[in-house]
Amino acid sequence: MLGLGDRLGIDLGTSNIVVYAWRRGIVIREPSVVAIDQRTREVRAVGQQAQAMLGRTPGSIVATRPLRDGVIADYSMTREMLAYLIRKACGIRGRIFRPLVV
């Protein structure tokens, strides 16, 4: 778990996202995939869990790649994906702090 003031480096890739934590190295390597409920626009899964849903979800849930051809294609889904991965890297469960992200 990271603490207050820790530094994260995030590589947003079209296929994968890599999160690097200072003094710990790579802490997350996940596919750049988000599964959302089309009716509510609620995020159902991110990364490996969302990738496992590709082609296996009910009609209302769609797994999508918010980054295409090296460009952010869906800003809101990219924001959701980043928030999830930062929380996961920091081990945040209800605590609020802001790591330095590069």
Phi and psi in radians as a Rosetta constraint file:
Dihedral C 1 N 2 CA 2 C 2 CIRCULARHARMONIC -1.565 0.35
Dihedral N 2 CA 2 C 2 N 3 CIRCULARHARMONIC 2.774 0.35
Dihedral C 2 N 3 CA 3 C 3 CIRCULARHARMONIC -1.997 0.35
Dihedral N 3 CA 3 C 3 N 4 CIRCULARHARMONIC -3.109 0.35
Dihedral C 3 N 4 CA 4 C 4 CIRCULARHARMONIC -1.024 0.35
Dihedral N 4 CA 4 C 4 N 5 CIRCULARHARMONIC 2.286 0.35
Dihedral C 4 N 5 CA 5 C 5 CIRCULARHARMONIC 1.456 0.35
Dihedral N 5 CA 5 C 5 N 6 CIRCULARHARMONIC 0.065 0.35
Dihedral C 5 N 6 CA 6 C 6 CIRCULARHARMONIC -1.198 0.35
Dihedral N 6 CA 6 C 6 N 7 CIRCULARHARMONIC 2.789 0.35
Dihedral C 6 N 7 CA 7 C 7 CIRCULARHARMONIC -1.946 0.35
Dihedral N 7 CA 7 C 7 N 8 CIRCULARHARMONIC 2.383 0.35
Dihedral C 7 N 8 CA 8 C 8 CIRCULARHARMONIC -2.129 0.35
Dihedral N 8 CA 8 C 8 N 9 CIRCULARHARMONIC 2.474 0.35
Dihedral C 8 N 9 CA 9 C 9 CIRCULARHARMONIC -1.997 0.35
Dihedral N 9 CA 9 C 9 N 10 CIRCULARHARMONIC 2.283 0.35
Dihedral C 9 N 10 CA 10 C 10 CIRCULARHARMONIC -2.147 0.35
Dihedral N 10 CA 10 C 10 N 11 CIRCULARHARMONIC 2.179 0.35
Dihedral C 10 N 11 CA 11 C 11 CIRCULARHARMONIC -1.818 0.35
Dihedral N 11 CA 11 C 11 N 12 CIRCULARHARMONIC 1.863 0.35
Dihedral C 11 N 12 CA 12 C 12 CIRCULARHARMONIC -1.470 0.35
Dihedral N 12 CA 12 C 12 N 13 CIRCULARHARMONIC 1.843 0.35
Dihedral C 12 N 13 CA 13 C 13 CIRCULARHARMONIC -1.913 0.35
Dihedral N 13 CA 13 C 13 N 14 CIRCULARHARMONIC 2.745 0.35
Dihedral C 13 N 14 CA 14 C 14 CIRCULARHARMONIC -1.113 0.35
Dihedral N 14 CA 14 C 14 N 15 CIRCULARHARMONIC -0.647 0.35
Dihedral C 14 N 15 CA 15 C 15 CIRCULARHARMONIC -1.654 0.35
Dihedral N 15 CA 15 C 15 N 16 CIRCULARHARMONIC -0.749 0.35
Dihedral C 15 N 16 CA 16 C 16 CIRCULARHARMONIC -2.394 0.35
Dihedral N 16 CA 16 C 16 N 17 CIRCULARHARMONIC 2.710 0.35
Dihedral C 16 N 17 CA 17 C 17 CIRCULARHARMONIC -2.009 0.35
Dihedral N 17 CA 17 C 17 N 18 CIRCULARHARMONIC 2.326 0.35
Dihedral C 17 N 18 CA 18 C 18 CIRCULARHARMONIC -2.047 0.35
Dihedral N 18 CA 18 C 18 N 19 CIRCULARHARMONIC 2.291 0.35
Dihedral C 18 N 19 CA 19 C 19 CIRCULARHARMONIC -1.994 0.35
Dihedral N 19 CA 19 C 19 N 20 CIRCULARHARMONIC 2.169 0.35
Dihedral C 19 N 20 CA 20 C 20 CIRCULARHARMONIC -1.937 0.35
Dihedral N 20 CA 20 C 20 N 21 CIRCULARHARMONIC 2.288 0.35
Dihedral C 20 N 21 CA 21 C 21 CIRCULARHARMONIC -1.901 0.35
Dihedral N 21 CA 21 C 21 N 22 CIRCULARHARMONIC 2.308 0.35
Dihedral C 21 N 22 CA 22 C 22 CIRCULARHARMONIC -0.996 0.35
Dihedral N 22 CA 22 C 22 N 23 CIRCULARHARMONIC 2.314 0.35
Dihedral C 22 N 23 CA 23 C 23 CIRCULARHARMONIC 1.256 0.35
Dihedral N 23 CA 23 C 23 N 24 CIRCULARHARMONIC -0.019 0.35
Dihedral C 23 N 24 CA 24 C 24 CIRCULARHARMONIC -2.123 0.35
Dihedral N 24 CA 24 C 24 N 25 CIRCULARHARMONIC -0.338 0.35
Dihedral C 24 N 25 CA 25 C 25 CIRCULARHARMONIC 1.497 0.35
Dihedral N 25 CA 25 C 25 N 26 CIRCULARHARMONIC -2.725 0.35
Dihedral C 25 N 26 CA 26 C 26 CIRCULARHARMONIC -1.269 0.35
Dihedral N 26 CA 26 C 26 N 27 CIRCULARHARMONIC 2.132 0.35
Dihedral C 26 N 27 CA 27 C 27 CIRCULARHARMONIC -1.876 0.35
Dihedral N 27 CA 27 C 27 N 28 CIRCULARHARMONIC -0.357 0.35
Dihedral C 27 N 28 CA 28 C 28 CIRCULARHARMONIC -2.528 0.35
Dihedral N 28 CA 28 C 28 N 29 CIRCULARHARMONIC 2.381 0.35
Dihedral C 28 N 29 CA 29 C 29 CIRCULARHARMONIC -2.418 0.35
Dihedral N 29 CA 29 C 29 N 30 CIRCULARHARMONIC 1.849 0.35
Dihedral C 29 N 30 CA 30 C 30 CIRCULARHARMONIC -2.264 0.35
Dihedral N 30 CA 30 C 30 N 31 CIRCULARHARMONIC 2.621 0.35
Dihedral C 30 N 31 CA 31 C 31 CIRCULARHARMONIC -1.110 0.35
Dihedral N 31 CA 31 C 31 N 32 CIRCULARHARMONIC 2.579 0.35
Dihedral C 31 N 32 CA 32 C 32 CIRCULARHARMONIC -1.466 0.35
Dihedral N 32 CA 32 C 32 N 33 CIRCULARHARMONIC 1.223 0.35
Dihedral C 32 N 33 CA 33 C 33 CIRCULARHARMONIC -2.346 0.35
Dihedral N 33 CA 33 C 33 N 34 CIRCULARHARMONIC 2.433 0.35
Dihedral C 33 N 34 CA 34 C 34 CIRCULARHARMONIC -2.253 0.35
Dihedral N 34 CA 34 C 34 N 35 CIRCULARHARMONIC 2.313 0.35
Dihedral C 34 N 35 CA 35 C 35 CIRCULARHARMONIC -1.795 0.35
Dihedral N 35 CA 35 C 35 N 36 CIRCULARHARMONIC 2.192 0.35
Dihedral C 35 N 36 CA 36 C 36 CIRCULARHARMONIC -2.217 0.35
Dihedral N 36 CA 36 C 36 N 37 CIRCULARHARMONIC 2.666 0.35
Dihedral C 36 N 37 CA 37 C 37 CIRCULARHARMONIC -1.513 0.35
Dihedral N 37 CA 37 C 37 N 38 CIRCULARHARMONIC 2.043 0.35
Dihedral C 37 N 38 CA 38 C 38 CIRCULARHARMONIC -1.122 0.35
Dihedral N 38 CA 38 C 38 N 39 CIRCULARHARMONIC -0.521 0.35
Dihedral C 38 N 39 CA 39 C 39 CIRCULARHARMONIC -1.248 0.35
Dihedral N 39 CA 39 C 39 N 40 CIRCULARHARMONIC -0.730 0.35
Dihedral C 39 N 40 CA 40 C 40 CIRCULARHARMONIC -1.854 0.35
Dihedral N 40 CA 40 C 40 N 41 CIRCULARHARMONIC -0.176 0.35
Dihedral C 40 N 41 CA 41 C 41 CIRCULARHARMONIC 1.076 0.35
Dihedral N 41 CA 41 C 41 N 42 CIRCULARHARMONIC 0.356 0.35
Dihedral C 41 N 42 CA 42 C 42 CIRCULARHARMONIC -1.418 0.35
Dihedral N 42 CA 42 C 42 N 43 CIRCULARHARMONIC 2.373 0.35
Dihedral C 42 N 43 CA 43 C 43 CIRCULARHARMONIC -1.317 0.35
Dihedral N 43 CA 43 C 43 N 44 CIRCULARHARMONIC 2.208 0.35
Dihedral C 43 N 44 CA 44 C 44 CIRCULARHARMONIC -1.733 0.35
Dihedral N 44 CA 44 C 44 N 45 CIRCULARHARMONIC -0.564 0.35
Dihedral C 44 N 45 CA 45 C 45 CIRCULARHARMONIC -2.805 0.35
Dihedral N 45 CA 45 C 45 N 46 CIRCULARHARMONIC 2.744 0.35
Dihedral C 45 N 46 CA 46 C 46 CIRCULARHARMONIC -2.380 0.35
Dihedral N 46 CA 46 C 46 N 47 CIRCULARHARMONIC 2.583 0.35
Dihedral C 46 N 47 CA 47 C 47 CIRCULARHARMONIC 1.243 0.35
Dihedral N 47 CA 47 C 47 N 48 CIRCULARHARMONIC -2.288 0.35
Dihedral C 47 N 48 CA 48 C 48 CIRCULARHARMONIC -1.070 0.35
Dihedral N 48 CA 48 C 48 N 49 CIRCULARHARMONIC -0.686 0.35
Dihedral C 48 N 49 CA 49 C 49 CIRCULARHARMONIC -1.106 0.35
Dihedral N 49 CA 49 C 49 N 50 CIRCULARHARMONIC -0.727 0.35
Dihedral C 49 N 50 CA 50 C 50 CIRCULARHARMONIC -1.207 0.35
Dihedral N 50 CA 50 C 50 N 51 CIRCULARHARMONIC -0.670 0.35
Dihedral C 50 N 51 CA 51 C 51 CIRCULARHARMONIC -1.114 0.35
Dihedral N 51 CA 51 C 51 N 52 CIRCULARHARMONIC -0.644 0.35
Dihedral C 51 N 52 CA 52 C 52 CIRCULARHARMONIC -1.126 0.35
Dihedral N 52 CA 52 C 52 N 53 CIRCULARHARMONIC -0.375 0.35
Dihedral C 52 N 53 CA 53 C 53 CIRCULARHARMONIC -1.486 0.35
Dihedral N 53 CA 53 C 53 N 54 CIRCULARHARMONIC -0.220 0.35
Dihedral C 53 N 54 CA 54 C 54 CIRCULARHARMONIC -0.970 0.35
Dihedral N 54 CA 54 C 54 N 55 CIRCULARHARMONIC 2.121 0.35
Dihedral C 54 N 55 CA 55 C 55 CIRCULARHARMONIC 1.324 0.35
Dihedral N 55 CA 55 C 55 N 56 CIRCULARHARMONIC 0.052 0.35
Dihedral C 55 N 56 CA 56 C 56 CIRCULARHARMONIC -2.201 0.35
Dihedral N 56 CA 56 C 56 N 57 CIRCULARHARMONIC 0.328 0.35
Dihedral C 56 N 57 CA 57 C 57 CIRCULARHARMONIC -1.872 0.35
Dihedral N 57 CA 57 C 57 N 58 CIRCULARHARMONIC 2.728 0.35
Dihedral C 57 N 58 CA 58 C 58 CIRCULARHARMONIC -1.116 0.35
Dihedral N 58 CA 58 C 58 N 59 CIRCULARHARMONIC 2.887 0.35
Dihedral C 58 N 59 CA 59 C 59 CIRCULARHARMONIC -0.983 0.35
Dihedral N 59 CA 59 C 59 N 60 CIRCULARHARMONIC -0.509 0.35
Dihedral C 59 N 60 CA 60 C 60 CIRCULARHARMONIC -1.441 0.35
Dihedral N 60 CA 60 C 60 N 61 CIRCULARHARMONIC -0.284 0.35
Dihedral C 60 N 61 CA 61 C 61 CIRCULARHARMONIC -1.871 0.35
Dihedral N 61 CA 61 C 61 N 62 CIRCULARHARMONIC 2.202 0.35
Dihedral C 61 N 62 CA 62 C 62 CIRCULARHARMONIC -2.156 0.35
Dihedral N 62 CA 62 C 62 N 63 CIRCULARHARMONIC 2.278 0.35
Dihedral C 62 N 63 CA 63 C 63 CIRCULARHARMONIC -1.632 0.35
Dihedral N 63 CA 63 C 63 N 64 CIRCULARHARMONIC 2.221 0.35
Dihedral C 63 N 64 CA 64 C 64 CIRCULARHARMONIC -2.344 0.35
Dihedral N 64 CA 64 C 64 N 65 CIRCULARHARMONIC 2.775 0.35
Dihedral C 64 N 65 CA 65 C 65 CIRCULARHARMONIC -1.867 0.35
Dihedral N 65 CA 65 C 65 N 66 CIRCULARHARMONIC 1.904 0.35
Dihedral C 65 N 66 CA 66 C 66 CIRCULARHARMONIC -1.268 0.35
Dihedral N 66 CA 66 C 66 N 67 CIRCULARHARMONIC -0.182 0.35
Dihedral C 66 N 67 CA 67 C 67 CIRCULARHARMONIC -1.980 0.35
Dihedral N 67 CA 67 C 67 N 68 CIRCULARHARMONIC 2.216 0.35
Dihedral C 67 N 68 CA 68 C 68 CIRCULARHARMONIC -2.339 0.35
Dihedral N 68 CA 68 C 68 N 69 CIRCULARHARMONIC 2.323 0.35
Dihedral C 68 N 69 CA 69 C 69 CIRCULARHARMONIC 0.933 0.35
Dihedral N 69 CA 69 C 69 N 70 CIRCULARHARMONIC 0.652 0.35
Dihedral C 69 N 70 CA 70 C 70 CIRCULARHARMONIC 1.354 0.35
Dihedral N 70 CA 70 C 70 N 71 CIRCULARHARMONIC 0.193 0.35
Dihedral C 70 N 71 CA 71 C 71 CIRCULARHARMONIC -2.222 0.35
Dihedral N 71 CA 71 C 71 N 72 CIRCULARHARMONIC 2.530 0.35
Dihedral C 71 N 72 CA 72 C 72 CIRCULARHARMONIC -1.254 0.35
Dihedral N 72 CA 72 C 72 N 73 CIRCULARHARMONIC 2.013 0.35
Dihedral C 72 N 73 CA 73 C 73 CIRCULARHARMONIC -1.640 0.35
Dihedral N 73 CA 73 C 73 N 74 CIRCULARHARMONIC -0.461 0.35
Dihedral C 73 N 74 CA 74 C 74 CIRCULARHARMONIC -2.388 0.35
Dihedral N 74 CA 74 C 74 N 75 CIRCULARHARMONIC 1.759 0.35
Dihedral C 74 N 75 CA 75 C 75 CIRCULARHARMONIC -1.116 0.35
Dihedral N 75 CA 75 C 75 N 76 CIRCULARHARMONIC -0.733 0.35
Dihedral C 75 N 76 CA 76 C 76 CIRCULARHARMONIC -1.158 0.35
Dihedral N 76 CA 76 C 76 N 77 CIRCULARHARMONIC -0.697 0.35
Dihedral C 76 N 77 CA 77 C 77 CIRCULARHARMONIC -1.229 0.35
Dihedral N 77 CA 77 C 77 N 78 CIRCULARHARMONIC -0.611 0.35
Dihedral C 77 N 78 CA 78 C 78 CIRCULARHARMONIC -1.136 0.35
Dihedral N 78 CA 78 C 78 N 79 CIRCULARHARMONIC -0.725 0.35
Dihedral C 78 N 79 CA 79 C 79 CIRCULARHARMONIC -1.067 0.35
Dihedral N 79 CA 79 C 79 N 80 CIRCULARHARMONIC -0.782 0.35
Dihedral C 79 N 80 CA 80 C 80 CIRCULARHARMONIC -1.082 0.35
Dihedral N 80 CA 80 C 80 N 81 CIRCULARHARMONIC -0.751 0.35
Dihedral C 80 N 81 CA 81 C 81 CIRCULARHARMONIC -1.106 0.35
Dihedral N 81 CA 81 C 81 N 82 CIRCULARHARMONIC -0.790 0.35
Dihedral C 81 N 82 CA 82 C 82 CIRCULARHARMONIC -1.111 0.35
Dihedral N 82 CA 82 C 82 N 83 CIRCULARHARMONIC -0.753 0.35
Dihedral C 82 N 83 CA 83 C 83 CIRCULARHARMONIC -1.048 0.35
Dihedral N 83 CA 83 C 83 N 84 CIRCULARHARMONIC -0.761 0.35
Dihedral C 83 N 84 CA 84 C 84 CIRCULARHARMONIC -1.069 0.35
Dihedral N 84 CA 84 C 84 N 85 CIRCULARHARMONIC -0.832 0.35
Dihedral C 84 N 85 CA 85 C 85 CIRCULARHARMONIC -1.185 0.35
Dihedral N 85 CA 85 C 85 N 86 CIRCULARHARMONIC -0.623 0.35
Dihedral C 85 N 86 CA 86 C 86 CIRCULARHARMONIC -1.158 0.35
Dihedral N 86 CA 86 C 86 N 87 CIRCULARHARMONIC -0.775 0.35
Dihedral C 86 N 87 CA 87 C 87 CIRCULARHARMONIC -1.045 0.35
Dihedral N 87 CA 87 C 87 N 88 CIRCULARHARMONIC -0.737 0.35
Dihedral C 87 N 88 CA 88 C 88 CIRCULARHARMONIC -1.137 0.35
Dihedral N 88 CA 88 C 88 N 89 CIRCULARHARMONIC -0.758 0.35
Dihedral C 88 N 89 CA 89 C 89 CIRCULARHARMONIC -1.147 0.35
Dihedral N 89 CA 89 C 89 N 90 CIRCULARHARMONIC -0.621 0.35
Dihedral C 89 N 90 CA 90 C 90 CIRCULARHARMONIC -1.569 0.35
Dihedral N 90 CA 90 C 90 N 91 CIRCULARHARMONIC -0.173 0.35
Dihedral C 90 N 91 CA 91 C 91 CIRCULARHARMONIC 1.174 0.35
Dihedral N 91 CA 91 C 91 N 92 CIRCULARHARMONIC 0.593 0.35
Dihedral C 91 N 92 CA 92 C 92 CIRCULARHARMONIC -1.396 0.35
Dihedral N 92 CA 92 C 92 N 93 CIRCULARHARMONIC 2.246 0.35
Dihedral C 92 N 93 CA 93 C 93 CIRCULARHARMONIC -2.379 0.35
Dihedral N 93 CA 93 C 93 N 94 CIRCULARHARMONIC 1.409 0.35
Dihedral C 93 N 94 CA 94 C 94 CIRCULARHARMONIC 1.657 0.35
Dihedral N 94 CA 94 C 94 N 95 CIRCULARHARMONIC -0.430 0.35
Dihedral C 94 N 95 CA 95 C 95 CIRCULARHARMONIC -1.349 0.35
Dihedral N 95 CA 95 C 95 N 96 CIRCULARHARMONIC 2.501 0.35
Dihedral C 95 N 96 CA 96 C 96 CIRCULARHARMONIC -2.070 0.35
Dihedral N 96 CA 96 C 96 N 97 CIRCULARHARMONIC 2.095 0.35
Dihedral C 96 N 97 CA 97 C 97 CIRCULARHARMONIC -2.688 0.35
Dihedral N 97 CA 97 C 97 N 98 CIRCULARHARMONIC 2.942 0.35
Dihedral C 97 N 98 CA 98 C 98 CIRCULARHARMONIC -2.087 0.35
Dihedral N 98 CA 98 C 98 N 99 CIRCULARHARMONIC 1.852 0.35
Dihedral C 98 N 99 CA 99 C 99 CIRCULARHARMONIC -1.257 0.35
Dihedral N 99 CA 99 C 99 N 100 CIRCULARHARMONIC 2.702 0.35
Dihedral C 99 N 100 CA 100 C 100 CIRCULARHARMONIC -1.351 0.35
Dihedral N 100 CA 100 C 100 N 101 CIRCULARHARMONIC 2.106 0.35
Dihedral C 100 N 101 CA 101 C 101 CIRCULARHARMONIC -1.999 0.35
Dihedral N 101 CA 101 C 101 N 102 CIRCULARHARMONIC 2.283 0.35
